[in-house]
């Protein structure tokens, strides 16, 4: 059997090859006692004089919110506490990883992602792990409706639709002949043929557009 004492009251292990994280920097005497199946014992001790503080991870991300297809830039801003960083590990929250100091990443799907980073120093110390959240917003899917025909002097409702996002804002251009250029389905009372462009702004300021044409049918 194996009995390890790590030089801190109450800190011990009976594993053959344990691991132990010291809570503070200092000098520690580690004792190993090995007992055979016949009850014979032997022991060995070793002093650890180079217990380093755990390095601190940090990074900056710009921007924190994008529209689908736009990249994020991740920049290391860690404090290794006097140690030299030898490797970085990024996890972008969707199964993708990277091991460079700084990274640029573009997500293929909209969503909210937790990005994690830690690193290793030349002394073999692992930093803590820092996690920051980024948001990828989808573009609204805009359908301004089918082209329309209206009798001269009449009016028609435009059957537009917007899906795929949230927090919609609507803008019709031009606003000519419309009863309200800021709603999804305005009513047009045209006196001439006209084309409209509907711009829909959704979550994160992401926009989509579509056009519709209205033709005036003159009375005989």
C-alpha positions in Angstrom: 0.0 0.0 0.0 1.0 3.6 -0.4 0.6 6.5 1.9 1.5 10.0 0.8 1.8 13.0 3.0 2.1 16.3 1.2 3.4 18.5 4.0 0.1 20.1 4.8 -2.0 18.9 7.7 -4.7 16.6 6.4 -3.3 16.4 2.9 -2.6 12.8 2.0 -3.3 10.1 -0.5 -3.3 6.3 -0.8 -3.0 6.2 -4.6 0.2 4.9 -6.1 0.7 8.0 -8.3 -1.4 10.8 -7.0 -1.6 14.5 -8.0 -1.9 17.4 -5.6 -2.4 21.1 -6.0 -0.8 23.2 -3.3 -3.0 26.2 -2.2 -0.1 28.6 -1.6 3.4 29.2 -2.7 6.0 27.7 -0.2 8.4 24.9 0.6 6.9 21.5 1.4 8.2 18.2 2.6 6.6 15.3 0.9 6.7 11.9 2.5 5.9 8.5 0.9 5.5 5.4 3.0 5.3 2.0 1.2 4.0 -1.1 3.0 4.4 -4.5 1.6 1.9 -7.4 1.8 3.9 -8.8 4.7 3.7 -5.5 6.7 7.2 -4.3 6.0 7.5 -0.6 5.6 9.9 1.8 3.9 9.7 5.5 3.4 11.3 8.3 1.5 10.9 12.1 1.7 11.7 14.9 -0.6 11.5 18.7 -0.3 9.6 20.7 -2.8 11.1 24.2 -2.9 9.8 25.4 -6.2 6.0 25.5 -5.8 4.9 28.4 -8.1 1.7 30.5 -8.0 -1.0 29.5 -10.4 -0.8 31.7 -13.5 -3.8 33.9 -14.3 -5.6 33.6 -17.6 -7.5 36.4 -19.3 -8.4 37.5 -22.8 -10.1 40.2 -24.7 -12.7 39.6 -27.4 -13.8 42.1 -30.0 -16.6 42.5 -30.7 -18.7 40.5 -28.3 -21.8 40.4 -30.6 -21.8 39.8 -34.4 -24.1 39.0 -37.2 -23.7 35.5 -38.7 -20.6 35.2 -40.8 -18.6 37.9 -39.1 -15.4 37.0 -37.2 -14.5 37.4 -33.5 -10.9 38.4 -32.6 -9.6 36.9 -29.3 -6.5 38.5 -27.8 -4.5 37.0 -24.9 -4.3 39.3 -21.9 -3.0 36.8 -19.3 -0.8 37.4 -16.3 1.7 34.5 -16.0 3.1 35.9 -12.8 6.7 35.9 -14.0 6.6 32.6 -15.9 6.9 32.1 -19.6 3.9 30.8 -21.5 4.6 27.9 -23.8 1.2 26.9 -25.1 -2.4 28.1 -25.2 -5.6 26.2 -25.4 -8.8 27.8 -26.8 -12.2 26.2 -26.8 -14.8 28.1 -28.8 -17.8 26.3 -27.3 -18.9 24.5 -30.4 -16.3 21.8 -30.6 -13.6 23.9 -32.3 -10.3 24.6 -30.7 -7.1 26.5 -31.3 -3.6 26.7 -29.7 -2.2 30.0 -30.8 -1.7 33.0 -28.5 -4.3 35.0 -30.3 -7.1 33.8 -32.5 -9.8 34.8 -35.0 -12.8 32.6 -35.3 -16.0 32.7 -37.3 -19.0 30.6 -36.2 -21.1 28.8 -38.8 -24.3 28.9 -36.8 -26.1 31.6 -34.8 -26.2 31.2 -31.0 -24.6 32.1 -27.7 -21.2 30.5 -27.1 -19.0 30.2 -24.0 -15.3 30.6 -25.1 -12.7 29.2 -22.7 -8.9 29.7 -22.6 -6.1 28.4 -20.4 -2.4 28.0 -20.9 0.7 26.1 -19.8 4.0 27.7 -18.7 7.6 26.6 -19.1 7.6 25.3 -15.5 4.6 23.0 -16.3 2.1 25.1 -14.5 -1.5 25.2 -15.8 -3.3 28.6 -15.5 -6.8 28.9 -14.3 -9.5 28.9 -17.0 -11.3 32.0 -18.1 -14.6 31.9 -19.8 -16.3 34.7 -21.8 -19.6 34.7 -23.7 -20.1 35.8 -27.3 -23.3 36.1 -29.3 -23.8 35.3 -33.0 -27.1 36.8 -34.3 -28.9 35.5 -37.4 -30.0 37.7 -40.3 -33.7 38.2 -40.6 -35.3 36.3 -43.5 -37.3 38.9 -45.4 -40.1 38.3 -47.9 -41.8 41.5 -49.1 -44.6 39.5 -50.6 -45.7 38.9 -54.1 -45.9 41.7 -56.7 -49.3 43.3 -56.6 -51.9 44.8 -59.0 -54.3 47.5 -57.8 -57.0 49.4 -59.6 -56.4 53.1 -60.0 -57.8 55.0 -57.0 -57.7 51.8 -54.9 -55.5 50.5 -52.1 -53.8 47.3 -51.3 -52.2 45.7 -48.2 -48.6 44.4 -48.7 -48.3 40.9 -47.4 -44.7 41.0 -46.2 -43.2 38.4 -43.8 -40.1 38.4 -41.6 -38.7 35.3 -39.8 -35.5 33.9 -38.4 -34.6 36.6 -35.8 -36.3 38.8 -33.1 -36.8 42.4 -32.0 -37.8 43.4 -35.5 -37.8 46.9 -36.8 -39.3 47.7 -40.2 -38.5 50.4 -42.8 -40.1 50.7 -46.2 -38.5 52.9 -48.9 -39.8 55.0 -50.4 -42.6 55.8 -48.0 -44.7 57.2 -50.8 -48.4 56.2 -50.7 -47.9 54.1 -47.6 -50.1 54.6 -44.5 -47.1 53.6 -42.2 -43.6 52.9 -43.4 -42.6 51.3 -40.1 -44.9 48.3 -39.9 -44.5 44.9 -41.5 -47.6 45.0 -43.7 -48.5 48.6 -44.6 -51.3 49.7 -46.9 -50.4 51.4 -50.2 -52.7 53.7 -52.1 -50.6 54.4 -55.2 -51.4 56.7 -58.1 -48.4 55.3 -60.1 -46.5 52.1 -60.5 -44.0 51.8 -57.7 -41.4 49.5 -56.2 -40.7 49.3 -52.5 -37.8 47.9 -50.6 -38.4 46.5 -47.1 -35.5 46.5 -44.7 -35.9 44.5 -41.5 -33.5 45.0 -38.6 -33.4 42.1 -36.1 -31.4 41.1 -33.0 -27.9 42.6 -32.9 -28.7 45.1 -35.7 -28.5 42.4 -38.4 -30.6 43.3 -41.4 -32.3 41.7 -44.4 -34.0 43.2 -47.4 -36.5 42.3 -50.1 -38.5 44.2 -52.8 -42.1 44.3 -54.0 -43.6 45.9 -57.1 -47.1 47.4 -57.3 -48.7 48.0 -60.7 -51.6 50.4 -61.3 -54.4 48.9 -63.4 -56.1 51.8 -65.2 -59.8 51.8 -65.6 -61.0 51.3 -69.2 
